[in-house]
Each structure stands twice: as structure tokens, then as C-alpha cells.
Amino acid sequence: AAMIDGAGSIGPKYWRAKRARRRSEEWIGSLVSKVRNASRTPAPRDLLAAFALHQGPNGVLLPRGVAAVEILNVLRPTLAIGRYAVFAALALHRYPGVVERLRRGDLDTESFVHEVRRVYPFFPFSGARVRDDFDWQGLPFPRGRRVLLDLYGTNHDPRIWPSPGTFKPDRFQGWEGDPFTLIPQGGGDHATNHRCAGEWATIALLREIVRLLVEETRYEVPPQDFRIDLSKIPASPASGFLIDRVRAAE
């Protein structure tokens, strides 16, 4: 959590995030060693074992530090997209008609998830450094220049999304996908461009979370502060999303 909260900060908050990452890598590295020397027996299909015992094309195990980093690269983003789970719950609360449509099957869950990812903020931009000189629409981009890709602005651009401030999951019904318009987690091809390779895992997890909230759970939402401060990176509602009287759906 400290790593995620400090990702867009400078100063002490960022230093805490860096320290948390270093300590986490050291801790996971110790677990990797325990699996390898058989002092720890992982469960079947265990994430730890998958990386600790993975062999490269040459039959050699990953260096301990590399295995630890790769495990953390799965755990950290999974925790990070918990903010999308909060925003999904917020959208269900704000638009109760959508809940009924999801229950009836008039609206598919993936369209709802795409609209949550488009409307609500996660990380507002992605940074990069130009590798080679090029021009784009008359603008020069010299080698070494730092650039920012406006993720939030692109997802709210009226030239791409009619009524961008309106929550309209129907816009994604039958959508075939476009890696250069819906870019909450980066754009282009994830293998060659700055686009999160975990985007599809994000969508799958959010679909399951929405299903649980809509179909299997009933709860009440007490009064709270849902204001979202866009100056915070990553952003979230001021109160988070508090629920009460949680129970199974009848």
C-alpha cells in the first residue's frame, strides 16, 4: 500500500515507498530461498513456487533477486487496482439503474468495467523519455526529452468520447477495442509500447468483483464523503467506499 500511495509523490512519502519496496523484495527473496532449499513447501499452483522454481531456456533458475521482483510485480498491481474496485462500487451506488440492468443481463459486465476505467481516475499520466528524434503532427521530439502521455485527458476527450463526463457503459456494448483511445493503463501494444501487461488481469478481476457486488451480496452505504481529489496520485474517494450490514443475497 505504501508503494502505491507514494508512487506519485516526492519527499518523505516517496522515500517510504522506496523503503517498502526494498524491504518487500528482501522478504520475498528470503521466501524464494526457502522454497529452493526445501525448508518451505508451497501449495500447488503457488505464485511463490512458480517464480522460485522457474527455469530459463538454459535450464538455470532465475536469480533470487529477479524472482523476488517478478513476484512483487504481480502482487503490487493486484493491490493497486483495488482502487478500481472502489470506483466500481461507487458507480454501482451512484447509478442504481445500472445495477438492475446488470442483474437482468441487459448490460454486460465488461462494458461496465470499461466505463469505470474510462471515467474514474487511476494514474493521470504516463512518463517516458524519447529514444530517437522524431516529429509528430509538426512537433519535434528530440532524443532524451521527457514527455507525458495524458491518460486521463485522453479518456475524457470529447473528440473521442461523446459526453465524456456522463457515465454511459452502453458506449462499450459491442466495442471491438482500440488501444489508442481507451488508455487508463497505457496505450498501444503491451509488448512494445508503454501499456500495462496486466490490463487483462485487471478486467477479469473487476468483472468478478462486480459480479460479487451485484449478484451475491447485499449491503447498505452509510453517508460519507465521495469527493475525489484529482491532485492526488493515485486518486480515490475521500472516504474510500464504506459499506454496512453486509449479507448474502437471498
C-alpha positions in Angstrom: 0.0 0.0 0.0 2.9 2.4 0.8 4.5 1.7 -2.6 1.2 2.5 -4.4 0.4 5.6 -2.3 3.9 7.0 -2.8 4.2 6.4 -6.5 3.2 9.9 -7.4 4.8 11.7 -4.6 8.1 13.4 -3.8 9.9 13.7 -0.5 9.2 11.6 2.6 6.2 9.8 1.2 8.2 8.6 -1.8 11.1 7.6 0.4 8.8 5.4 2.5 7.6 3.8 -0.7 11.1 3.1 -1.9 12.0 1.6 1.5 8.8 -0.5 1.5 9.8 -1.9 -1.9 13.3 -2.7 -0.8 12.1 -4.5 2.3 9.4 -6.4 0.4 11.9 -7.6 -2.2 14.2 -8.8 0.6 11.4 -10.6 2.4 10.2 -12.3 -0.8 13.7 -13.2 -1.7 14.1 -15.0 1.6 10.9 -17.0 0.8 12.3 -17.9 -2.6 15.4 -19.3 -0.9 13.3 -21.3 1.5 11.4 -22.9 -1.4 14.6 -23.7 -3.2 16.3 -25.3 -0.2 13.0 -27.2 0.6 12.6 -25.6 4.0 9.3 -24.2 2.8 6.7 -26.3 1.0 4.4 -24.2 -1.2 0.9 -25.1 -2.0 0.0 -26.4 -5.5 -0.1 -23.7 -8.2 1.6 -21.3 -5.7 2.7 -18.0 -7.1 5.9 -18.2 -5.0 6.8 -21.6 -6.3 6.0 -20.6 -9.9 8.8 -18.0 -9.9 11.2 -19.6 -7.4 11.4 -22.8 -9.4 11.1 -21.3 -12.9 13.9 -22.2 -15.2 15.1 -20.2 -18.2 15.8 -21.6 -21.7 19.2 -22.7 -20.4 17.7 -24.6 -17.5 19.0 -22.2 -14.9 16.8 -20.8 -12.1 16.1 -17.1 -12.1 18.5 -15.1 -9.8 16.9 -14.8 -6.4 16.5 -11.0 -6.7 14.9 -11.3 -10.1 12.4 -13.9 -8.9 11.5 -11.6 -5.9 11.0 -8.6 -8.2 8.7 -10.6 -10.6 6.6 -11.9 -7.7 6.2 -8.3 -6.4 5.3 -7.2 -9.9 2.2 -9.5 -9.6 1.3 -8.6 -6.0 1.7 -4.8 -6.2 -0.5 -4.1 -9.2 -3.2 -6.5 -7.9 -3.4 -4.4 -4.8 -3.2 -1.2 -6.8 -6.4 -2.0 -8.8 -8.3 -2.2 -5.6 -8.9 1.5 -6.3 -10.8 0.5 -9.4 -12.8 -1.9 -7.2 -13.7 1.1 -5.0 -14.7 3.2 -8.1 -16.8 0.3 -9.4 -18.7 0.1 -6.1 -19.1 3.9 -6.3 -20.5 3.7 -9.8 -23.0 1.0 -8.7 -24.1 3.2 -5.9 -24.4 6.3 -8.0 -26.3 4.6 -10.8 -28.7 2.1 -9.3 -30.4 1.6 -12.7 -27.1 0.1 -13.9 -27.3 -2.5 -11.1 -30.7 -3.7 -12.2 -29.6 -3.9 -15.8 -26.6 -6.0 -14.8 -28.8 -8.3 -12.9 -31.2 -8.6 -15.8 -28.4 -9.2 -18.3 -29.3 -6.1 -20.3 -25.8 -4.8 -19.8 -22.7 -6.9 -19.9 -20.2 -6.6 -17.0 -17.2 -5.9 -19.2 -18.9 -2.8 -20.7 -19.5 -1.5 -17.2 -15.9 -2.3 -16.2 -14.5 -0.4 -19.3 -16.6 2.6 -18.4 -15.4 2.6 -14.8 -11.8 2.5 -16.1 -12.5 5.3 -18.5 -14.4 7.7 -16.2 -12.6 7.3 -12.9 -9.0 8.4 -12.3 -6.2 6.0 -11.6 -2.8 7.4 -12.6 -3.4 10.5 -14.6 -0.4 10.3 -17.0 2.5 8.1 -18.0 6.0 9.4 -18.4 8.7 8.5 -20.9 11.9 9.6 -22.4 12.4 9.9 -26.2 14.8 7.3 -27.6 15.2 8.7 -31.1 14.4 12.0 -32.8 11.0 12.2 -34.5 8.3 14.6 -35.5 4.6 14.1 -34.7 2.0 16.4 -36.2 4.6 19.1 -36.8 6.0 18.9 -33.2 9.7 17.9 -32.8 10.6 15.3 -30.2 14.4 15.3 -29.8 16.2 12.4 -28.3 16.3 12.5 -24.5 13.3 14.8 -24.0 10.9 13.8 -21.3 7.3 13.5 -22.3 4.0 12.8 -20.6 1.1 10.9 -22.1 -2.2 12.3 -20.8 -4.1 9.2 -19.9 -7.0 10.9 -18.0 -7.4 13.6 -20.7 -7.5 11.1 -23.5 -10.1 9.0 -21.7 -12.2 12.2 -21.4 -11.6 13.8 -24.8 -14.9 14.8 -26.4 -13.4 14.2 -29.8 -13.2 10.5 -28.9 -16.0 10.1 -26.3 -19.3 11.9 -26.8 -20.5 13.4 -23.5 -17.3 12.2 -21.8 -18.4 13.4 -18.3 -21.5 11.1 -18.5 -21.3 7.6 -17.2 -22.5 5.6 -20.2 -21.4 1.9 -20.2 -23.5 1.3 -23.3 -20.8 3.0 -25.3 -18.8 -0.2 -24.9 -21.6 -2.6 -25.9 -20.2 -4.4 -29.0 -16.9 -2.4 -28.7 -14.1 -4.1 -30.5 -11.3 -2.3 -28.6 -8.9 0.4 -29.5 -5.5 0.6 -27.8 -5.2 4.3 -28.6 -8.5 5.6 -27.2 -9.3 3.8 -24.0 -5.9 4.0 -22.3 -6.4 4.0 -18.5 -3.3 1.7 -18.2 -1.3 3.0 -21.1 -1.8 2.7 -24.9 -0.6 0.7 -27.9 0.7 -2.8 -27.8 1.8 -4.1 -24.3 4.7 -6.0 -25.8 6.3 -3.0 -27.5 4.7 0.2 -26.0 4.0 1.6 -22.6 0.9 -0.4 -21.8 0.4 -2.5 -18.7 0.6 -6.2 -19.5 -1.7 -6.8 -16.5 -4.6 -4.9 -18.1 -6.5 -8.1 -19.0 -6.0 -9.4 -15.4 -7.4 -6.1 -14.2 -10.5 -6.5 -16.3 -11.0 -10.1 -15.2 -10.6 -9.2 -11.5 -13.0 -6.3 -11.8 -15.6 -8.4 -13.6 -15.5 -10.9 -10.7 -15.7 -8.1 -8.1 -18.7 -6.5 -9.9 -20.4 -9.9 -10.1 -19.9 -10.4 -6.3 -21.3 -7.0 -5.5 -24.3 -7.2 -7.8 -25.3 -10.8 -7.7 -24.1 -12.4 -4.5 -24.0 -9.5 -1.9 -26.4 -7.1 -0.4 -25.2 -4.1 1.7 -26.0 -0.6 2.8 -24.0 2.5 2.1 -23.8 5.0 5.0 -23.4 8.7 4.4 -19.8 9.6 3.6 -17.5 11.8 1.5 -17.3 10.6 -2.1 -15.4 13.7 -3.4 -12.4 12.7 -5.5 -9.3 14.9 -5.3 -7.7 14.7 -8.7 -4.5 16.3 -7.4 -3.7 13.0 -5.5 -1.9 10.3 -7.4 -3.4 7.7 -7.4 -6.8 9.3 -6.6 -9.6 7.8 -4.6 -12.8 9.0 -2.9 -12.1 10.9 0.3 -13.9 8.2 2.4 -12.9 5.3 0.3 -16.2 3.3 0.0 -17.6 2.3 3.3 -20.4 -0.4 3.4 -22.6 -1.6 6.3 -24.9 -4.6 7.0 -23.2 -6.8 4.5 -25.1 -10.0 3.8 -25.5 -12.7 1.2 -28.1 -12.1 -1.5 -31.3 -14.0 -1.0 
